[in-house]
Amino acid sequence: MKIKLLSLALLLGISSLSAQEEANLLGTWSDPNLVGSAFYNNIYNEIWGLAVNGHEYAVLGSTAGTHFIDVTDPTQPFEAHFVAGAAQGPVIIHRDYHDYNGYLYAVCDEGQSSLQIMDITQLPDTVIVAYDAPTRIQTAHNIFIDTTHAKLYGFALTGGPQNYSALRVYDISDPLNLDYIGEYNNFGGLNVGHIHDGYVRDGIAFLNAGGSGFAMVDFSDPFNPETISTITDYPFRGYNHSGWLTDDGQYYYMADENHGYDIKAIDVSDPCEPEITGTFDAETNNPTSITHNQIVACDYLYVSYYYDGIVVYDISDPANPEKVLYYDTSNEPNGTSYKGAWGIYPLLPSGNILVSDMQEGLFIFEGMGDNCAANQQLEPVNLDCLNPVSVAEWVEGAQVSVFPQPAQSTIGVSVELPEAVAPAHFSLWNLNGQQVADFGTHALSKGRQQLEFSRPGSLPGGLYALRITGEHGAHTLKVLLQ
């Protein structure tokens, strides 16, 4: 992992203030009969969005359960349906939602809760609770559904025969039958006891592991996941809370849930060597400003910023986000607790932005006018760095490979060249982007040759990268040490 110097504008806290506008509030909804939690006095928690049968809905969590708020006319929102939680009342802080194939999946992190799966295909007439049981999941802090692979990822969850897991994966090809695949807490030697949240695209998981840091893991084969890289040391390192990947798969925006800490912009175009290119904040005068959740939609990053309400950034230049929209939803004085804007959802067909405020309820804002829901195209993560690299870029017809895989005491490299090339330097790197062995510079002649390098005795087993660097460029090969 590499950390680049911040741009001068970021270092000096300079932004284009003239480009910032207060969001246009279209409507609000709240229920004065609901009670707050005993911990943070939050009545409301997570927000999600649905577009079903010509209607748009805000899915809003509360201490009571799940509220389906019809926001088709954003100026006149109303509660169309309500599903009571298995656990209710002041003990409840947190619920979470994702939908897949006509079903809404709902979890809660407190009390004698359960996984609830709701059939939403018959909206606006009704919502049917099709599954409500703790036999697979009783509590979970968050969930994420990889719709491409029909996999549900549960984070920091209890219930089922596994009891507690930092991370579990279920197959939901049959939406009402969660088929357990496995639980995980070791990622390239990074052992974690808790994963707070994650983002998954086409089998590639970006895991926010609380105090342990961050990991990118290839779950294309969830029975044999492969760690791509980890980050354990970075600016404003605290409790790694959440993040979201850009549509093109090139940048990941990561937030630590600590007062006064910046959001991180991470270049993951080479996921084996992620680079933190800069950090940024809400640009307010609140010294205890703190982020909660974020979503990327097309060229904008949408952030729920607790006491500071919502902030939207233009990420056309992904390394240098520019604040363009804001709205302070909270009436709470700035502090060091957790109050204000909890969640944000910008992906309705109308483009309107849904926000949940912990004390105030639902806010609906006019969107950015980019028709993102219709135009959004999600690109896969480029995993070329995990594959053995041919040196055809060096010399046409050249081939290179590492043997054996996995290696034990020695690492063998086979190179076949149609002609001699300039000497090349060989080195071994771990998944944190740190060089762990220097194998020196070696001449490479015409024909086939084999080089052998001794494995440093202190290196634990796991995935590493062998880098070959010469005047014709740098090449990376995957090395698995037993």
N, C-alpha and C positions, 0 to 999 in steps of 0.2 A: 504494500500500500504506500502510495506517495502522497505528500502534501505539498501543493503548490502555494506560492506566495499569493496573497490576495491582491486584487487590483487596487490602485491608489484610491479610487472612489469608495471601495468597500472599507479600506483601512481608515479613511477619514469620515466614514458615515455619510458620505454625500449621496444624494439621490435626486432624481428629477421630480421635485416637489410639485411642479406645475402639472405633472401627469397624474397625480393622485386625485381621486374623486371619492366622495362619500357615496356608498351604494344607495340605490333607489329602493326603499322599503315598499313592498307591495301589500303585505298582509302579515298578521300574527295570529297565533292561537295558543290558548292555555286553558287549564281547568283549575279553578280556584278551590275545588274540593279535594285535590290530591295533597298528600303529605310529603314532606321532604325526608331525606335519609338522616339517620342519627349521626352520621359522620361528617358530611359536608353540607347538610341541609339542601341537597340537590333533589328536586322533584323529578327532573328530566335528565336523560342521558343521551344515548346514541340516536343518530338520524340515518335513514336510508331512503331511497327513492324508488318508486315503481311507476311504470306506465302500462296500464292494462285496459284493453277494450275501450280506448278513446278517453280514458280518465288518467289523471296524474295524482299520485298519492305521496305524502310524506309518511314514512313509517317512523314513529317517534316512541322511544322507550321512556318509561317512567317507573316510579316505585310500585305502581299498580300493575303494569303489564305493557302491552303493545297497542298503540293508538294508530289507526289508519285515518289520516287526515286528508280529505279530498281537497287538492289544491289546483284543480282544473281551472277554476277561476281564482287566481291567487289573491284577489282582493276580498274574497268571501270564503276563506277556508272553513271547513266544518268536519267534525268527527263522523266519519261514515261507518266505521266499525271499531270494535275494541275486543282484544283477546286478553283475558286475565292471565297474569303470570302464575306459575306453579307456586312461587313464593312472592309475597307482596309486603309492602309496608316499609317502615324506617330501616329495616335491615338491608334493603336493596340500594346499591349504588350504581350498578353497571349492567347494561344489557348490550347485546351486539346482534347484527343482522347481515345476512347476505341472501340473495335469491338465485335460484337455478331451475330452469325448465318448468316454470309455472308454480314453483314452491318457494316460500319464504322460510328460511332457517333462522331460528331465534334461540339465543342462549343467554344465561344470566350468570353472574360471577358470585352470587351470595345466596345463602339460605338453602332450604331443601328444594332446589330448583330442578329443572329438567330441560332436555332438548325439546323444543316445539317446532314442528314442521307444519306449515299452513298452506293449504291449497288456495292460491290467489287467482285461479283462472276464471272464477265466476264473479269477480268484481265487475260492476259496482254493487251487485245484488247481495253477495255474502262472502265471508271468509270462512273456510272450513278448517278446523284443527284436525289434521289427518294423522298426526303422531304427537304424543305428549308423554314422555317416559324418561327416567334417568338411567336406563339400562345400558346405553351407549355413552352418553354424556350427562352428568348431573350439573356441574358448573363449568364454565369456561370464561376466560377473560375476553378472548376474541376468537373470531373465526374468519377464514377467507376461503372462497371457492374458486378453484381454477376451472373455469367452465370449459376450457379446451379439452381437459383430460377428465372431467367429471370427478374431481377430487376435492374433498373438504379437508382443510387444515384447521385443527383446533389448537389453541395456544393456552398454556397454563390451565389445564382442565382436570376435572375429577370425574369419577363415575365409571361404571363398567368394570370388567375384571382387572383392568390395569390400575385402578384407583387413581393415583396422580401421575400426570405426564407433562413434561415441558412442552412437548409437541406430539400430536398424533395426526395420522393421515387416514382418511376413510374414502373408499370408493362409493360414489353416489350415482352410479349409472342407473340404478333403480332408486329414484329419489327418496322413497320411503324406507329403504333398507340400507342403512349405513354398514358397509362391509369393511371391517377393520383391517388395515394393512400393516401398520406398525407404529411404534413410538420411538422418539429420537431425542438424544441430548448430547451427542458428541459429534462435533463438526471439525474435521481435520485436526483433531487434538484439542479443540476448544470444548471443554466440558461445561455445560450450562445447567443450572437447576430450574431456570425459568425463562421462557420466551414470552415476551409481552404481546407482540403482534408480528405480522408479516404480510408481505405482498408476494403473490405468485403469478407468474405468467408462463404458460406453456411448459409447465414442469420445473421452472427455475424459481426457487424461493429466495426472497430477500428477508432475512430474519433479524428482527430487533430483539436482542437478548438481554434487555435490562442492563444490569451492572456488568454483564460479561462482554458486552460489545455487540458486534454485528457479523453475520455470516451470509455468504451466498452459496446455495446448495442446489445441485442438479438432482431433482426428484423425477426425472423422466422415467427411470426405473425405480419406483419408490421402495422396492424390496432391497435395492442396492444403491442408495443415494451416494452421490459423490460431491464432496466439498470442493467448491471452486476457489474461494478465498475467504479470509476473515479479516476484520479490522478491530483491534483492541486498544489502539492508541490514536487519538485524534483530537482536534481542537474542541473545546467545550464538551469534553467527555463527561457524561453523568449516567443517568438512567435512560438507556436507549429504548425509546418508546414506540416509534412508528415511522413509516416512510412510504413513499410512492414512486413508481418508475415512470419516466417520461414515455410518451407514446412511441417514440422511435427506439426505445430501449437503451439509450445512450447515457442517461443521467438518472441518479436516484437521490431524492431529497429526503434527508433523515433528520429527525428531531429527537433530542433528549429532553425528557420531562423534568427540567430543572429551572428554577427561577433565574432569569437573567442570562440564559444560555441561548446561543444562536442556532439557527437551522444550518445544516451542512449540505452543500452541493457536491455530489460525488460523481465523477466521470467513471462510468462502468463500461465504456466502449471496449476496453480490454478487461473483462471481469476477473481475470487472473491477477491483475495488478490495478485495482481501483485507485483512483487519485482524487483526493479532496481538493477541489479547485477554489473553494471559498466558503465563507459563512455569511449569514445575513440575518436581520431581525425585523421586528415590526415597525421600527423607526418611530417609536413613541418615547415619551419622557418617563415611562414607567420602568424603574430599575429592577422590578421583580416580574417583568413581562415573561410569560411562559406559554409555550405552544402545547397543543394537545394532538389534534389529528390533521391530516392533509390528504388531498386528492389532486392528481394532475389530470387535466382534461384539455387536450389539444395544446395550445400555446400558453396555458395559464396554470399556475399552482394556487390552489385554494386551501387556506389554512384557518382552522378554528383556533383562536389565540386566547382562550380563557378570558381574563379580565379585559383584554383589548378587543374583544369581539372577533370580527373576521377580517382577514387581510388576503387580498388577491394580488399575485405577482405575474407580470408578463415574463415568460421564460423563453422568448424568441432567441435570446442569447442565454443558453441554459446555465452557463458559468456565472452569469451576472444578473440574477433576477431583479426586476424593477417593480416596486410597489405601485399599483395602479388603482386599487379599489380598497375601501375600508368601511367598517361600520362598527361602532361600539354598542353591542347588544346588552351589555351588563350595567346594572345600576349599583353593583357592589363596589365599595372602595378598593383600590389596589391593595394587595396583600400577599402573603406567602402561603396561602391555602390554595384551594382549587375551586374556583367559581367562574361563572360566565359561559362563554361559548365552548361547548363540548365537541360537537360534530358538525360536519359540513358535507353537502352532497350537491354537485353541479351538473349531473348527467341526465336530467330530464329532457325529453324532446323539446319542450318549450324553451330550454336554456335557463330557466329560473333557478336560483340558488337557494337550497334549503339549509337552514342552520338551526341547531338545537342549543338553547341556552339553559344551563343547569337550573336556574331559578325562574327564568322568564318564560320559557316554553319555545314554541316554534316561530321562526322568522322566515319570511319568503322575500327574496330580493330579485330584482331584475338582473338578468345575466349579462354576459359580455357580448352577446349578439353575433357569436361566431358559428352558431348552429353546430356545435361540437358533437352532440349526440348522433347526428346524421353523418357527420364527416369523420368521426374519430376512427383512425386506423392504428392498431397496435402491432408494432413490429416485434419479431422474436429477438431474444438476447443472443448476441453473437458469441458462440462458444468455440471459435477456431483455436483459442489458446489452449483448450483441453486436448486437442487432437495432435497426434504426431505430425510434425511439420516437415514437408519435403523441402530440400534445399534447391529445388528447381529455380527458386528466385535467385540463388547464387549462380548456378550454371545449369543451362538447360539439360535435362536428363539426369540430374543428380538426385540421389536418394539418401535419406538418413533415418535411423531408428535407434531406439534404446532397448537393450536386452540385459538380462531377462526382465520380465514384468510379472510379479514384483521382484525388485532387486533385494539382495541381502547385504553381503559384505562389500561387493563391488558393483559399480554401475558401468555397463558396457555400452559403447556407442559405435554403431556400424555406419560408415560413410562410404558411398560409392560415387566417384566423380569421373566424368568423361575427360577432364583435364585438370591439371594442378591449379590451385587457387592460393591466394595470399593466406598467411597463417590466421587462425581463428582462436578466440579466447573462449574458454568453457567455464561456466560457473553454475552453482546450484542455489535456488531461491525457495524460501518457504511461502506459504499462502498469505502471509502478512506483508509480502513485498520486501523481505529482508534477505540479503545474501548470507547463506549459511556455509558455503564452501567455495573456494577458489581453486580450480583445476589447472590454471595456467593457460599459456598460449601454445598452440600446436600447429606444425606445418601439415598441410593436407595435399597429398600427391594424387596423381591420376590413378584411377582404378579403385578397387575396394580395399579399405583399411578398417581396422578395429582399434578403438582406444578403450582403455579400462581405467576407471578412477576409483580410488578407495573411498568407501563411505565413512565419513567421520563417525567415530564411535559414539559420540554424544547425541547423534540425530535419532529421534524417535521415529517409529513407523508412521506412514501417512503419505499424502500426496505432495509432490514438489515439482518444481519447474527447472529443467536444464536449459540454460541460455547459451547460445552460440553466437558470438559477436565478432564480426569482421568488417572489412571495408565495404562489403556488399550489403551490410545490414545485420539485424539481429533476428535470431530464430529461436523459438521456444518449443521444447518437447516435454511432454508429461512424463514424470518419473514416479512410480509407486514403490515406496520402500516398505519391506515387510517388517 
